[in-house]
Amino acid sequence: MLDNKLNIGIVCYPSIGGSGIVATQLGDKLASLGHNVHFISYDPPFRLNLKKPGIFFHEVTIKEYSLFPYPDYTLPLSVKMVEVAQKYKLDILHVHYAVPHATAALLAKDIANKEKIQFPHVITTLHGTDITLLARDKNLMPVIKYAVEFSCGVTAVSQALKTETLSVLKINKGITVIPNFYDPDPVCPSRSEIRKKIKIKYTDFLAIHLSNLRPVKRIGDLLKIMAKLKKHPHIKLLILAGGDFKSFKPTVKKLGLQNKIFVRANVLDVENYIQAADVGLYTSGEESFGMGILETMAHGVPVLSTDVGGIPEFMQNGKTGYLFKVADVNGMTKKLLELSNDEKLVIKLGQRAKLRAAEFSGEMIVNKYLDYYFNIVRECHGIKKQQKPK
């Protein structure tokens, strides 16, 4: 029989990135609805409010042994999962990424069964890298396939990722698409204050980019675009970096872009910087969803992006911004210049972008997850039909 409230374990990477942000926001929303949410990781997730009622954090201790050339995370994570599951009687263990989180969960489940400890239903959410990169490695594909097939439930953040998962792993496992979500926080400093902080003029046309700077983001294309716009000094780029920008600095200097590109690292109040921008600029070669794009749109800022993965599932070409082929530096440069001279079009696109982003609100998406949680529990317990408690 289902209880009104769930005890939910969430396992995610605490580093800056779309999956960690979504997992953290999901846990926050679930706690607001009265559920108990237990985060399990080696560090508190980025943006997690540990003071919020219903939010708990359990640290996984990683020890180094001379016997092992590399510290192992999967094994102590499995042990911590069993410990938390037993102590707090978890109903659901929601793991983000198949490797190592889902594989650790399945090992934990075997341990629990051996010790006659009731273990929660494991739900795996695929965010992209575990399929687009790791599953293509023959050394990892079998364990990823096993983790996906033997999870109680599997979700993917886009239809594109679901399709790719089924193709790469060649499985018949049911996968439910539940997209990412974003609820914009209210902005505090004004647009002019933020621009003054960045040291750019109020009249400058500012493009913004949010990412962890991994190779798939193709930061080099961003630099090429700005290099082509050197004759237009009013067009500038702000990069909110979730990684170290150091390796790109020589290129910035070589191209003479020191006065056109501004970088802020590990920014918590991204909303304040986004609202100070005129357009989002994203050049990814692959993107299972595109969390930074949704965040940008949610603040009424139109986007120029590559047409890859799950991006066209929520971004509408010609309505909320414009989509381009990967590496179409010339096309993106031309459109960026065009928008810098058409304020009315930028405003119109931004209004549409905000309305579209509102369709991916926390309330709607979290309810989808709750419905999914309760369905998994019902199916596993053989309960044919029971309405989700409100």
C-alpha positions as CSV (number, residue, x, y, z in Angstrom):
1,M,0.0,0.0,0.0
2,L,1.3,3.4,-1.0
3,D,1.9,6.1,1.6
4,N,1.1,9.7,1.1
5,K,4.7,10.7,1.3
6,L,7.8,9.1,-0.1
7,N,11.3,8.6,1.2
8,I,13.5,9.3,-1.9
9,G,17.2,8.8,-2.4
10,I,18.8,10.9,-5.1
11,V,22.3,10.1,-6.4
12,C,24.0,12.6,-8.7
13,Y,27.3,14.3,-9.5
14,P,27.7,17.3,-7.3
15,S,29.7,19.2,-9.9
16,I,28.3,22.0,-12.0
17,G,26.4,20.6,-14.9
18,G,22.9,20.1,-16.2
19,S,22.3,16.7,-14.6
20,G,23.4,17.9,-11.1
21,I,21.3,21.0,-11.4
22,V,18.2,19.2,-12.5
23,A,18.6,16.5,-9.7
24,T,19.1,19.2,-7.1
25,Q,16.1,21.2,-8.3
26,L,14.0,18.0,-8.4
27,G,14.9,17.1,-4.8
28,D,14.2,20.7,-3.7
29,K,10.7,20.6,-5.3
30,L,10.0,17.1,-3.9
31,A,10.9,18.3,-0.4
32,S,8.6,21.3,-0.8
33,L,5.8,18.9,-1.4
34,G,6.5,17.1,1.9
35,H,8.6,14.2,0.7
36,N,11.9,13.3,2.4
37,V,14.8,13.6,0.0
38,H,18.2,12.0,0.8
39,F,21.1,13.1,-1.5
40,I,24.0,10.6,-1.6
41,S,27.3,11.8,-3.1
42,Y,30.9,12.6,-2.3
43,D,30.1,16.3,-1.9
44,P,26.9,18.3,-1.4
45,P,25.4,19.0,-4.9
46,F,25.9,22.4,-6.5
47,R,23.0,24.7,-5.4
48,L,21.7,22.3,-2.8
49,N,20.0,24.1,0.2
50,L,20.9,21.8,3.1
51,K,18.9,24.0,5.5
52,K,15.6,23.2,3.8
53,P,13.2,20.9,5.7
54,G,13.0,17.5,4.1
55,I,16.5,17.7,2.5
56,F,19.3,15.4,3.8
57,F,22.8,14.8,2.6
58,H,24.9,11.6,3.1
59,E,28.5,11.8,2.2
60,V,30.3,9.0,0.5
61,T,33.8,8.7,1.9
62,I,36.4,7.8,-0.7
63,K,39.6,6.3,0.7
64,E,42.9,5.7,-1.1
65,Y,44.7,2.4,-0.8
66,S,48.2,1.8,-2.1
67,L,46.9,-1.5,-3.6
68,F,44.7,0.5,-6.0
69,P,46.3,2.8,-8.5
70,Y,43.1,4.8,-8.6
71,P,40.6,5.5,-5.8
72,D,37.3,3.6,-6.3
73,Y,33.9,5.4,-5.9
74,T,31.5,2.7,-7.0
75,L,32.1,0.4,-4.0
76,P,31.8,2.9,-1.2
77,L,28.8,4.4,-3.0
78,S,27.1,1.0,-3.0
79,V,27.7,0.6,0.7
80,K,26.4,4.0,1.5
81,M,23.2,3.3,-0.6
82,V,22.5,0.2,1.5
83,E,23.1,2.1,4.7
84,V,20.8,5.0,3.8
85,A,18.2,2.7,2.4
86,Q,18.0,0.6,5.5
87,K,18.2,3.5,8.0
88,Y,15.6,5.8,6.3
89,K,13.5,3.1,4.6
90,L,13.8,4.6,1.2
91,D,10.9,3.9,-1.3
92,I,12.7,5.1,-4.4
93,L,16.4,5.4,-5.2
94,H,16.7,7.8,-8.1
95,V,20.1,7.7,-9.7
96,H,21.2,10.1,-12.4
97,Y,23.6,8.5,-14.9
98,A,24.0,4.8,-15.5
99,V,27.7,4.9,-14.7
100,P,28.6,4.7,-11.9
101,H,25.4,5.4,-10.1
102,A,23.0,2.8,-11.5
103,T,25.7,0.1,-11.5
104,A,26.4,1.0,-7.8
105,A,22.7,0.8,-7.1
106,L,22.4,-2.7,-8.5
107,L,25.4,-3.9,-6.5
108,A,23.8,-2.3,-3.4
109,K,20.5,-4.1,-4.2
110,D,22.3,-7.5,-4.3
111,I,24.0,-6.7,-1.0
112,A,20.6,-5.7,0.6
113,N,18.9,-8.9,-0.7
114,K,21.7,-11.0,0.7
115,E,21.3,-9.3,4.1
116,K,17.5,-9.4,3.9
117,I,17.3,-5.6,3.9
118,Q,14.4,-4.1,2.0
119,F,15.8,-2.1,-0.9
120,P,14.1,0.8,-2.7
121,H,13.0,0.7,-6.4
122,V,15.9,1.9,-8.5
123,I,15.0,4.5,-11.2
124,T,17.8,5.5,-13.6
125,T,17.7,8.8,-15.4
126,L,19.9,9.0,-18.5
127,H,21.3,12.5,-19.2
128,G,23.4,11.9,-22.2
129,T,27.1,11.2,-21.6
130,D,26.5,7.7,-20.3
131,I,25.0,6.9,-23.7
132,T,26.5,9.3,-26.3
133,L,30.1,8.6,-25.0
134,L,30.5,5.9,-22.5
135,A,28.1,3.3,-24.0
136,R,30.1,3.5,-27.2
137,D,33.2,2.2,-25.3
138,K,33.2,-1.6,-25.7
139,N,34.8,-1.8,-22.2
140,L,31.8,-0.1,-20.6
141,M,28.8,-0.9,-22.8
142,P,27.9,-4.3,-21.3
143,V,27.7,-2.9,-17.7
144,I,25.7,0.2,-18.9
145,K,23.3,-2.1,-20.8
146,Y,23.0,-4.3,-17.6
147,A,22.3,-1.3,-15.4
148,V,19.6,0.1,-17.7
149,E,17.9,-3.3,-18.3
150,F,17.8,-4.2,-14.6
151,S,16.7,-0.8,-13.2
152,C,13.0,-0.8,-12.1
153,G,12.4,2.2,-14.3
154,V,14.4,4.3,-16.8
155,T,13.8,7.9,-17.9
156,A,15.6,10.0,-20.5
157,V,15.6,13.8,-20.7
158,S,14.7,13.9,-24.4
159,Q,13.2,11.8,-27.1
160,A,16.5,12.1,-29.0
161,L,18.3,10.5,-26.1
162,K,15.8,7.7,-25.8
163,T,16.1,6.9,-29.5
164,E,19.9,6.9,-29.3
165,T,19.8,4.7,-26.1
166,L,17.7,2.1,-27.7
167,S,19.9,2.1,-30.8
168,V,23.2,2.0,-29.0
169,L,22.3,-0.6,-26.4
170,K,19.9,-2.6,-28.6
171,I,17.5,-3.2,-25.8
172,N,13.7,-3.5,-25.4
173,K,13.6,-1.8,-22.1
174,G,10.8,0.7,-21.7
175,I,12.1,4.2,-21.4
176,T,10.0,7.2,-20.4
177,V,10.9,10.7,-21.6
178,I,10.7,13.3,-18.9
179,P,12.4,16.5,-20.0
180,N,14.5,18.8,-17.8
181,F,12.9,21.8,-16.1
182,Y,13.8,25.2,-14.9
183,D,12.0,27.7,-12.7
184,P,13.8,31.1,-12.9
185,D,14.6,32.8,-9.7
186,P,13.8,36.5,-9.4
187,V,16.6,38.8,-10.4
188,C,18.1,41.2,-7.9
189,P,20.7,43.6,-9.4
190,S,19.4,45.5,-12.4
191,R,20.6,44.9,-15.9
192,S,22.7,48.1,-15.7
193,E,24.3,47.0,-12.4
194,I,25.3,43.6,-13.8
195,R,26.8,45.2,-16.9
196,K,28.7,47.7,-14.8
197,K,30.1,44.7,-12.8
198,I,31.2,43.0,-16.0
199,K,32.7,46.3,-17.2
200,I,30.7,46.6,-20.4
201,K,28.5,49.4,-21.7
202,Y,24.8,49.4,-21.3
203,T,24.5,49.9,-25.0
204,D,26.7,46.9,-25.9
205,F,25.0,43.9,-27.5
206,L,25.8,41.0,-25.1
207,A,25.7,37.3,-26.0
208,I,25.8,34.8,-23.1
209,H,26.9,31.2,-22.9
210,L,26.5,28.8,-20.0
211,S,28.3,25.4,-19.9
212,N,30.8,23.2,-18.2
213,L,33.3,23.8,-21.1
214,R,33.6,20.2,-22.1
215,P,34.9,19.5,-25.6
216,V,31.4,18.7,-26.9
217,K,30.5,22.3,-26.2
218,R,32.8,23.5,-29.0
219,I,34.0,26.6,-27.2
220,G,36.4,27.1,-30.1
221,D,33.5,27.9,-32.3
222,L,32.4,30.6,-29.9
223,L,35.8,32.2,-30.2
224,K,35.8,32.0,-33.9
225,I,32.4,33.8,-34.0
226,M,33.7,36.6,-31.9
227,A,36.8,36.9,-33.9
228,K,34.7,37.4,-37.0
229,L,33.0,40.3,-35.2
230,K,36.1,42.2,-34.2
231,K,35.0,45.0,-36.4
232,H,31.9,45.4,-34.3
233,P,33.2,46.3,-30.9
234,H,29.8,46.7,-29.4
235,I,29.1,42.9,-29.7
236,K,30.5,41.1,-26.7
237,L,30.3,37.6,-25.2
238,L,29.9,36.6,-21.5
239,I,30.7,33.0,-20.6
240,L,29.4,31.6,-17.4
241,A,31.9,28.7,-17.0
242,G,31.3,25.6,-15.0
243,G,34.9,24.6,-15.7
244,D,38.4,26.0,-16.0
245,F,38.7,28.5,-18.9
246,K,42.5,28.5,-18.6
247,S,43.1,26.4,-21.7
248,F,41.2,28.8,-23.9
249,K,43.1,32.0,-22.7
250,P,46.0,31.6,-25.2
251,T,43.5,31.5,-28.1
252,V,41.6,34.5,-26.8
253,K,44.9,36.4,-26.6
254,K,46.0,35.2,-30.0
255,L,42.7,36.4,-31.6
256,G,42.8,39.7,-29.8
257,L,39.5,39.1,-28.0
258,Q,40.4,40.3,-24.5
259,N,37.9,43.2,-24.8
260,K,35.2,41.1,-26.3
261,I,35.0,38.0,-24.1
262,F,34.3,38.0,-20.4
263,V,34.3,34.9,-18.2
264,R,32.8,34.3,-14.8
265,A,33.4,30.9,-13.2
266,N,31.1,28.8,-11.0
267,V,28.3,31.5,-10.8
268,L,25.4,30.7,-8.5
269,D,23.1,33.6,-9.4
270,V,23.1,32.8,-13.1
271,E,19.7,34.5,-13.4
272,N,21.2,37.9,-12.7
273,Y,23.7,37.5,-15.6
274,I,21.2,36.0,-18.1
275,Q,18.8,38.9,-17.7
276,A,21.6,41.3,-18.5
277,A,22.2,39.6,-21.9
278,D,20.6,40.1,-25.2
279,V,21.0,36.7,-26.8
280,G,22.2,33.2,-25.9
281,L,24.9,31.6,-28.0
282,Y,25.4,27.8,-28.0
283,T,27.7,25.8,-30.3
284,S,27.5,22.2,-29.0
285,G,28.3,19.3,-31.2
286,E,26.0,17.1,-29.2
287,E,23.4,17.9,-26.6
288,S,20.9,15.5,-25.1
289,F,18.8,18.3,-23.8
290,G,20.5,21.7,-23.4
291,M,19.9,22.9,-19.9
292,G,21.7,26.2,-20.4
293,I,19.5,27.0,-23.3
294,L,16.3,26.4,-21.3
295,E,17.7,28.7,-18.5
296,T,18.5,31.4,-21.0
297,M,15.0,31.2,-22.6
298,A,13.3,31.3,-19.3
299,H,14.6,34.8,-18.7
300,G,13.2,36.1,-21.9
301,V,16.5,35.9,-23.9
302,P,16.4,34.4,-27.4
303,V,19.0,31.8,-28.4
304,L,21.2,31.0,-31.3
305,S,22.1,27.3,-31.1
306,T,23.2,24.3,-33.0
307,D,20.4,21.9,-34.1
308,V,21.4,18.8,-32.3
309,G,20.0,16.2,-29.9
310,G,17.1,17.3,-27.7
311,I,17.4,21.0,-28.4
312,P,14.8,21.3,-31.1
313,E,12.3,19.5,-28.8
314,F,11.9,22.7,-26.9
315,M,13.5,25.4,-28.9
316,Q,11.5,26.6,-31.9
317,N,13.5,27.7,-34.9
318,G,12.5,31.2,-36.0
319,K,10.2,31.7,-33.0
320,T,12.4,31.5,-29.9
321,G,15.7,31.9,-31.7
322,Y,17.5,30.2,-34.5
323,L,19.0,26.8,-35.1
324,F,22.1,26.1,-37.1
325,K,24.2,23.1,-38.3
326,V,27.2,22.2,-36.1
327,A,30.2,24.3,-37.0
328,D,28.2,26.8,-39.0
329,V,30.3,29.7,-37.6
330,N,29.5,31.9,-40.6
331,G,25.7,31.5,-40.2
332,M,25.7,32.1,-36.5
333,T,28.0,35.2,-37.0
334,K,25.7,36.7,-39.6
335,K,22.6,36.1,-37.5
336,L,24.2,37.5,-34.3
337,L,25.2,40.7,-36.2
338,E,21.7,40.9,-37.6
339,L,20.1,40.7,-34.2
340,S,22.5,43.2,-32.8
341,N,20.9,45.8,-35.1
342,D,17.3,44.8,-34.6
343,E,16.1,45.4,-31.1
344,K,12.4,44.8,-31.9
345,L,13.1,41.4,-33.2
346,V,15.2,40.5,-30.2
347,I,12.4,41.5,-27.9
348,K,9.8,39.6,-29.9
349,L,11.9,36.4,-29.9
350,G,12.7,36.8,-26.2
351,Q,9.0,37.0,-25.3
352,R,8.3,33.8,-27.3
353,A,11.3,32.1,-25.7
354,K,10.0,32.9,-22.2
355,L,6.5,31.6,-23.0
356,R,8.0,28.4,-24.4
357,A,10.3,27.8,-21.4
358,A,7.3,28.2,-19.1
359,E,6.0,24.9,-20.6
360,F,8.9,23.2,-18.9
361,S,8.2,24.4,-15.4
362,G,9.1,22.6,-12.2
363,E,5.6,22.0,-11.2
364,M,4.7,20.2,-14.4
365,I,7.9,18.1,-14.7
366,V,8.1,17.2,-11.0
367,N,4.5,15.9,-11.2
368,K,5.6,13.8,-14.1
369,Y,8.3,12.3,-11.9
370,L,5.9,11.7,-9.0
371,D,3.5,10.0,-11.3
372,Y,6.3,7.8,-12.5
373,Y,7.5,7.0,-9.0
374,F,4.1,5.9,-7.9
375,N,3.6,3.9,-11.1
376,I,6.8,2.0,-10.5
377,V,5.9,1.3,-6.9
378,R,2.4,0.1,-7.9
379,E,3.7,-2.1,-10.6
380,C,6.4,-3.7,-8.4
381,H,3.8,-4.4,-5.7
382,G,1.2,-5.6,-8.1
383,I,-1.3,-2.9,-7.3
384,K,-3.4,-2.4,-10.4
385,K,-4.7,1.1,-9.8
386,Q,-4.4,3.6,-7.1
387,Q,-4.6,7.4,-7.5
388,K,-1.4,9.3,-6.7
389,P,-1.8,11.1,-3.3
390,K,-2.1,14.8,-3.5
